[in-house]
Amino acid sequence: MTTLARGRWSWRLFAYAVAALCLVIFVAANAHLIYVAVTSQPDCVPHQKGEGGAYQAAKSAC
C-alpha cells in the first residue's frame, strides 16, 4: 500500500469519526430537551381575564 493511499484512509476515518461525534451530540441534546420537557412542571402565570379581546388562557389551572 502506498503512502498516499494510507493517507486517504486516515482522512476518511477522521471524517467518519467527526460525523459520528456530531450525530451523538445531536441525539444527546435532543434527548435532554425531551427529558426536560417531560419532567418539568411550569408554575402558574398570571394573565388578564376577559378584557376586550385581550389574549387569555383557555382554562386556568390555578
Biopython code that builds the backbone (N, CA, C, O; Angstrom):
import numpy as np
from Bio.PDB.StructureBuilder import StructureBuilder

atoms = [
    (1, "MET", "N", (0.849, -1.177, 0.000)),
    (1, "MET", "CA", (0.000, 0.000, 0.000)),
    (1, "MET", "C", (0.892, 1.236, 0.000)),
    (1, "MET", "O", (1.869, 1.300, 0.746)),
    (2, "THR", "N", (0.565, 2.191, -0.813)),
    (2, "THR", "CA", (1.382, 3.402, -0.905)),
    (2, "THR", "C", (1.068, 4.368, 0.227)),
    (2, "THR", "O", (0.047, 4.246, 0.904)),
    (3, "THR", "N", (1.938, 5.303, 0.415)),
    (3, "THR", "CA", (1.743, 6.301, 1.456)),
    (3, "THR", "C", (0.504, 7.153, 1.166)),
    (3, "THR", "O", (-0.224, 7.526, 2.086)),
    (4, "LEU", "N", (0.270, 7.457, -0.098)),
    (4, "LEU", "CA", (-0.874, 8.272, -0.478)),
    (4, "LEU", "C", (-2.182, 7.561, -0.143)),
    (4, "LEU", "O", (-3.109, 8.185, 0.374)),
    (5, "ALA", "N", (-2.265, 6.278, -0.428)),
    (5, "ALA", "CA", (-3.481, 5.516, -0.133)),
    (5, "ALA", "C", (-3.709, 5.444, 1.378)),
    (5, "ALA", "O", (-4.842, 5.565, 1.844)),
    (6, "ARG", "N", (-2.654, 5.249, 2.127)),
    (6, "ARG", "CA", (-2.781, 5.187, 3.576)),
    (6, "ARG", "C", (-3.236, 6.539, 4.124)),
    (6, "ARG", "O", (-4.028, 6.582, 5.066)),
    (7, "GLY", "N", (-2.753, 7.637, 3.556)),
    (7, "GLY", "CA", (-3.151, 8.971, 3.983)),
    (7, "GLY", "C", (-4.623, 9.228, 3.704)),
    (7, "GLY", "O", (-5.301, 9.848, 4.523)),
    (8, "ARG", "N", (-5.127, 8.773, 2.585)),
    (8, "ARG", "CA", (-6.544, 8.938, 2.270)),
    (8, "ARG", "C", (-7.404, 8.181, 3.266)),
    (8, "ARG", "O", (-8.452, 8.675, 3.682)),
    (9, "TRP", "N", (-6.982, 7.007, 3.647)),
    (9, "TRP", "CA", (-7.775, 6.216, 4.587)),
    (9, "TRP", "C", (-7.858, 6.903, 5.940)),
    (9, "TRP", "O", (-8.914, 6.893, 6.574)),
    (10, "SER", "N", (-6.769, 7.495, 6.389)),
    (10, "SER", "CA", (-6.799, 8.157, 7.693)),
    (10, "SER", "C", (-7.716, 9.382, 7.662)),
    (10, "SER", "O", (-8.407, 9.653, 8.644)),
    (11, "TRP", "N", (-7.733, 10.126, 6.555)),
    (11, "TRP", "CA", (-8.643, 11.264, 6.447)),
    (11, "TRP", "C", (-10.095, 10.812, 6.397)),
    (11, "TRP", "O", (-10.969, 11.452, 6.981)),
    (12, "ARG", "N", (-10.353, 9.700, 5.693)),
    (12, "ARG", "CA", (-11.717, 9.182, 5.619)),
    (12, "ARG", "C", (-12.169, 8.714, 6.998)),
    (12, "ARG", "O", (-13.302, 8.974, 7.401)),
    (13, "LEU", "N", (-11.301, 8.033, 7.716)),
    (13, "LEU", "CA", (-11.629, 7.578, 9.064)),
    (13, "LEU", "C", (-11.871, 8.770, 9.989)),
    (13, "LEU", "O", (-12.788, 8.741, 10.810)),
    (14, "PHE", "N", (-11.063, 9.807, 9.863)),
    (14, "PHE", "CA", (-11.240, 11.023, 10.668)),
    (14, "PHE", "C", (-12.584, 11.685, 10.352)),
    (14, "PHE", "O", (-13.275, 12.139, 11.263)),
    (15, "ALA", "N", (-12.954, 11.743, 9.093)),
    (15, "ALA", "CA", (-14.226, 12.350, 8.698)),
    (15, "ALA", "C", (-15.402, 11.556, 9.265)),
    (15, "ALA", "O", (-16.369, 12.145, 9.749)),
    (16, "TYR", "N", (-15.328, 10.232, 9.210)),
    (16, "TYR", "CA", (-16.389, 9.403, 9.781)),
    (16, "TYR", "C", (-16.473, 9.589, 11.298)),
    (16, "TYR", "O", (-17.569, 9.620, 11.858)),
    (17, "ALA", "N", (-15.340, 9.712, 11.952)),
    (17, "ALA", "CA", (-15.333, 9.903, 13.404)),
    (17, "ALA", "C", (-15.955, 11.241, 13.784)),
    (17, "ALA", "O", (-16.711, 11.317, 14.752)),
    (18, "VAL", "N", (-15.649, 12.286, 13.041)),
    (18, "VAL", "CA", (-16.229, 13.609, 13.319)),
    (18, "VAL", "C", (-17.737, 13.580, 13.069)),
    (18, "VAL", "O", (-18.506, 14.131, 13.856)),
    (19, "ALA", "N", (-18.161, 12.941, 11.980)),
    (19, "ALA", "CA", (-19.592, 12.840, 11.689)),
    (19, "ALA", "C", (-20.320, 12.058, 12.772)),
    (19, "ALA", "O", (-21.417, 12.439, 13.180)),
    (20, "ALA", "N", (-19.720, 10.971, 13.239)),
    (20, "ALA", "CA", (-20.338, 10.179, 14.306)),
    (20, "ALA", "C", (-20.422, 10.985, 15.601)),
    (20, "ALA", "O", (-21.424, 10.915, 16.312)),
    (21, "LEU", "N", (-19.390, 11.738, 15.906)),
    (21, "LEU", "CA", (-19.395, 12.569, 17.113)),
    (21, "LEU", "C", (-20.485, 13.635, 17.034)),
    (21, "LEU", "O", (-21.182, 13.878, 18.019)),
    (22, "CYS", "N", (-20.641, 14.267, 15.882)),
    (22, "CYS", "CA", (-21.705, 15.269, 15.697)),
    (22, "CYS", "C", (-23.078, 14.626, 15.864)),
    (22, "CYS", "O", (-23.972, 15.217, 16.469)),
    (23, "LEU", "N", (-23.245, 13.438, 15.337)),
    (23, "LEU", "CA", (-24.525, 12.741, 15.461)),
    (23, "LEU", "C", (-24.829, 12.391, 16.917)),
    (23, "LEU", "O", (-25.969, 12.532, 17.362)),
    (24, "VAL", "N", (-23.836, 11.943, 17.651)),
    (24, "VAL", "CA", (-24.028, 11.619, 19.066)),
    (24, "VAL", "C", (-24.391, 12.867, 19.860)),
    (24, "VAL", "O", (-25.274, 12.815, 20.716)),
    (25, "ILE", "N", (-23.729, 13.984, 19.592)),
    (25, "ILE", "CA", (-24.042, 15.225, 20.294)),
    (25, "ILE", "C", (-25.459, 15.688, 19.971)),
    (25, "ILE", "O", (-26.182, 16.131, 20.862)),
    (26, "PHE", "N", (-25.861, 15.589, 18.706)),
    (26, "PHE", "CA", (-27.204, 15.976, 18.288)),
    (26, "PHE", "C", (-28.264, 15.134, 18.993)),
    (26, "PHE", "O", (-29.252, 15.674, 19.492)),
    (27, "VAL", "N", (-28.069, 13.823, 19.037)),
    (27, "VAL", "CA", (-29.036, 12.933, 19.688)),
    (27, "VAL", "C", (-29.086, 13.197, 21.189)),
    (27, "VAL", "O", (-30.168, 13.213, 21.775)),
    (28, "ALA", "N", (-27.932, 13.403, 21.818)),
    (28, "ALA", "CA", (-27.898, 13.667, 23.260)),
    (28, "ALA", "C", (-28.592, 14.984, 23.600)),
    (28, "ALA", "O", (-29.307, 15.062, 24.599)),
    (29, "ALA", "N", (-28.395, 16.006, 22.793)),
    (29, "ALA", "CA", (-29.040, 17.300, 23.049)),
    (29, "ALA", "C", (-30.560, 17.177, 22.924)),
    (29, "ALA", "O", (-31.295, 17.726, 23.744)),
    (30, "ASN", "N", (-31.028, 16.467, 21.911)),
    (30, "ASN", "CA", (-32.473, 16.297, 21.745)),
    (30, "ASN", "C", (-33.053, 15.436, 22.861)),
    (30, "ASN", "O", (-34.165, 15.698, 23.320)),
    (31, "ALA", "N", (-32.332, 14.423, 23.304)),
    (31, "ALA", "CA", (-32.806, 13.608, 24.415)),
    (31, "ALA", "C", (-32.925, 14.451, 25.678)),
    (31, "ALA", "O", (-33.868, 14.281, 26.451)),
    (32, "HIS", "N", (-31.974, 15.360, 25.895)),
    (32, "HIS", "CA", (-32.039, 16.242, 27.062)),
    (32, "HIS", "C", (-33.250, 17.170, 26.970)),
    (32, "HIS", "O", (-33.944, 17.375, 27.966)),
    (33, "LEU", "N", (-33.511, 17.728, 25.797)),
    (33, "LEU", "CA", (-34.672, 18.603, 25.638)),
    (33, "LEU", "C", (-35.973, 17.846, 25.906)),
    (33, "LEU", "O", (-36.874, 18.382, 26.550)),
    (34, "ILE", "N", (-36.078, 16.627, 25.427)),
    (34, "ILE", "CA", (-37.277, 15.823, 25.661)),
    (34, "ILE", "C", (-37.418, 15.510, 27.148)),
    (34, "ILE", "O", (-38.521, 15.582, 27.689)),
    (35, "TYR", "N", (-36.319, 15.165, 27.815)),
    (35, "TYR", "CA", (-36.341, 14.876, 29.248)),
    (35, "TYR", "C", (-36.823, 16.085, 30.047)),
    (35, "TYR", "O", (-37.668, 15.952, 30.931)),
    (36, "VAL", "N", (-36.285, 17.261, 29.735)),
    (36, "VAL", "CA", (-36.674, 18.468, 30.460)),
    (36, "VAL", "C", (-38.141, 18.803, 30.195)),
    (36, "VAL", "O", (-38.854, 19.214, 31.110)),
    (37, "ALA", "N", (-38.592, 18.633, 28.970)),
    (37, "ALA", "CA", (-39.994, 18.942, 28.638)),
    (37, "ALA", "C", (-40.956, 18.009, 29.358)),
    (37, "ALA", "O", (-42.040, 18.434, 29.759)),
    (38, "VAL", "N", (-40.586, 16.758, 29.526)),
    (38, "VAL", "CA", (-41.475, 15.783, 30.154)),
    (38, "VAL", "C", (-41.470, 15.919, 31.678)),
    (38, "VAL", "O", (-42.510, 15.739, 32.312)),
    (39, "THR", "N", (-40.335, 16.230, 32.266)),
    (39, "THR", "CA", (-40.233, 16.234, 33.728)),
    (39, "THR", "C", (-40.516, 17.586, 34.375)),
    (39, "THR", "O", (-40.730, 17.637, 35.586)),
    (40, "SER", "N", (-40.525, 18.678, 33.622)),
    (40, "SER", "CA", (-40.739, 19.986, 34.244)),
    (40, "SER", "C", (-42.228, 20.278, 34.380)),
    (40, "SER", "O", (-43.038, 19.847, 33.559)),
    (41, "GLN", "N", (-42.568, 21.006, 35.414)),
    (41, "GLN", "CA", (-43.943, 21.427, 35.661)),
    (41, "GLN", "C", (-43.926, 22.937, 35.847)),
    (41, "GLN", "O", (-43.501, 23.416, 36.898)),
    (42, "PRO", "N", (-44.379, 23.702, 34.849)),
    (42, "PRO", "CA", (-44.319, 25.155, 34.984)),
    (42, "PRO", "C", (-45.270, 25.668, 36.059)),
    (42, "PRO", "O", (-46.322, 25.078, 36.307)),
    (43, "ASP", "N", (-44.891, 26.762, 36.687)),
    (43, "ASP", "CA", (-45.747, 27.405, 37.685)),
    (43, "ASP", "C", (-46.874, 28.146, 36.983)),
    (43, "ASP", "O", (-46.818, 28.392, 35.778)),
    (44, "CYS", "N", (-47.889, 28.495, 37.744)),
    (44, "CYS", "CA", (-48.998, 29.281, 37.201)),
    (44, "CYS", "C", (-48.503, 30.685, 36.862)),
    (44, "CYS", "O", (-47.700, 31.262, 37.595)),
    (45, "VAL", "N", (-48.981, 31.222, 35.760)),
    (45, "VAL", "CA", (-48.594, 32.548, 35.311)),
    (45, "VAL", "C", (-49.826, 33.437, 35.338)),
    (45, "VAL", "O", (-50.854, 33.073, 34.767)),
    (46, "PRO", "N", (-49.749, 34.584, 35.983)),
    (46, "PRO", "CA", (-50.911, 35.476, 35.992)),
    (46, "PRO", "C", (-51.191, 35.998, 34.586)),
    (46, "PRO", "O", (-50.262, 36.257, 33.821)),
    (47, "HIS", "N", (-52.451, 36.150, 34.250)),
    (47, "HIS", "CA", (-52.834, 36.635, 32.927)),
    (47, "HIS", "C", (-54.093, 37.483, 33.041)),
    (47, "HIS", "O", (-54.806, 37.430, 34.044)),
    (48, "GLN", "N", (-54.350, 38.257, 32.007)),
    (48, "GLN", "CA", (-55.540, 39.099, 32.000)),
    (48, "GLN", "C", (-56.766, 38.219, 31.785)),
    (48, "GLN", "O", (-56.713, 37.225, 31.061)),
    (49, "LYS", "N", (-57.858, 38.595, 32.416)),
    (49, "LYS", "CA", (-59.070, 37.797, 32.302)),
    (49, "LYS", "C", (-60.177, 38.594, 31.640)),
    (49, "LYS", "O", (-60.811, 39.438, 32.272)),
    (50, "GLY", "N", (-60.408, 38.319, 30.356)),
    (50, "GLY", "CA", (-61.552, 38.838, 29.628)),
    (50, "GLY", "C", (-61.652, 40.330, 29.443)),
    (50, "GLY", "O", (-62.750, 40.874, 29.560)),
    (51, "GLU", "N", (-60.576, 41.016, 29.164)),
    (51, "GLU", "CA", (-60.649, 42.454, 28.949)),
    (51, "GLU", "C", (-60.615, 42.752, 27.463)),
    (51, "GLU", "O", (-59.538, 42.772, 26.866)),
    (52, "GLY", "N", (-61.754, 42.980, 26.859)),
    (52, "GLY", "CA", (-61.908, 43.437, 25.488)),
    (52, "GLY", "C", (-60.971, 42.861, 24.445)),
    (52, "GLY", "O", (-60.187, 43.605, 23.857)),
    (53, "GLY", "N", (-61.025, 41.573, 24.199)),
    (53, "GLY", "CA", (-60.249, 40.943, 23.135)),
    (53, "GLY", "C", (-58.804, 40.647, 23.484)),
    (53, "GLY", "O", (-58.042, 40.234, 22.611)),
    (54, "ALA", "N", (-58.403, 40.842, 24.727)),
    (54, "ALA", "CA", (-57.031, 40.526, 25.116)),
    (54, "ALA", "C", (-56.850, 39.010, 25.159)),
    (54, "ALA", "O", (-57.797, 38.264, 25.409)),
    (55, "TYR", "N", (-55.641, 38.580, 24.915)),
    (55, "TYR", "CA", (-55.356, 37.146, 24.986)),
    (55, "TYR", "C", (-55.505, 36.660, 26.412)),
    (55, "TYR", "O", (-55.154, 37.368, 27.356)),
    (56, "GLN", "N", (-56.017, 35.469, 26.569)),
    (56, "GLN", "CA", (-56.158, 34.890, 27.895)),
    (56, "GLN", "C", (-56.075, 33.374, 27.789)),
    (56, "GLN", "O", (-56.203, 32.810, 26.703)),
    (57, "ALA", "N", (-55.860, 32.723, 28.920)),
    (57, "ALA", "CA", (-55.768, 31.265, 28.935)),
    (57, "ALA", "C", (-57.137, 30.677, 28.651)),
    (57, "ALA", "O", (-58.151, 31.237, 29.068)),
    (58, "ALA", "N", (-57.179, 29.552, 27.944)),
    (58, "ALA", "CA", (-58.437, 28.901, 27.632)),
    (58, "ALA", "C", (-59.083, 28.381, 28.893)),
    (58, "ALA", "O", (-60.289, 28.535, 29.084)),
    (59, "LYS", "N", (-58.288, 27.763, 29.763)),
    (59, "LYS", "CA", (-58.796, 27.238, 31.019)),
    (59, "LYS", "C", (-57.680, 27.375, 32.049)),
    (59, "LYS", "O", (-56.596, 26.821, 31.870)),
    (60, "SER", "N", (-57.938, 28.094, 33.098)),
    (60, "SER", "CA", (-56.916, 28.312, 34.109)),
    (60, "SER", "C", (-56.733, 27.062, 34.964)),
    (60, "SER", "O", (-57.706, 26.446, 35.398)),
    (61, "ALA", "N", (-55.485, 26.698, 35.198)),
    (61, "ALA", "CA", (-55.182, 25.536, 36.035)),
    (61, "ALA", "C", (-54.857, 25.950, 37.458)),
    (61, "ALA", "O", (-54.543, 25.097, 38.287)),
    (62, "CYS", "N", (-54.926, 27.236, 37.760)),
    (62, "CYS", "CA", (-54.566, 27.722, 39.094)),
    (62, "CYS", "C", (-55.777, 27.840, 39.984)),
    (62, "CYS", "O", (-55.655, 28.235, 41.143)),
]
sb = StructureBuilder()
sb.init_structure("model")
sb.init_model(0)
sb.init_chain("A")
sb.init_seg("    ")
for serial, (resi, resn, name, xyz) in enumerate(atoms, 1):
    if name == "N":
        sb.init_residue(resn, " ", resi, " ")
    sb.init_atom(name, np.array(xyz, "f"), 0.0, 1.0, " ", f" {name:<3s}", serial, name[0])
structure = sb.get_structure()
